[in-house]
Amino acid sequence: MNKKRLIISVLTIIVVLAVLVTGGYVYKDAIQSRIARTAAVVSAQEIKPLLDSESRYIRQIVAQDNSTSRTIMWQSDSSEADAVIEYR
């Protein structure tokens, strides 16, 4: 009976650890962003989120002729492969 209980306990611990590791990997961008925000608050840095976006330091690159095209750059902690900019 003791051996069976020990095996169940060990398996339960392994499953819980596997779930935590998998969840940490899946949500690593959100976790890193939260850690960065917490560190910024602790070190008294100012964080101004842009609406619901994770984008920061948005800037337009100035060229000789901006009438035909524009280059917009930003920094993000999350991967944004299909990012979209709405120009108003």
Buried (B, 14 or more C-beta within 10 A) or exposed (E): EEEEEEEEEEEEEEEEEEEEEEEEEEEEBEEEBEEEBEEEEEEEEEEEEEEEEBBEEEEEEEEEEEEEEEEEEBEBBEEEEEEEEEEE
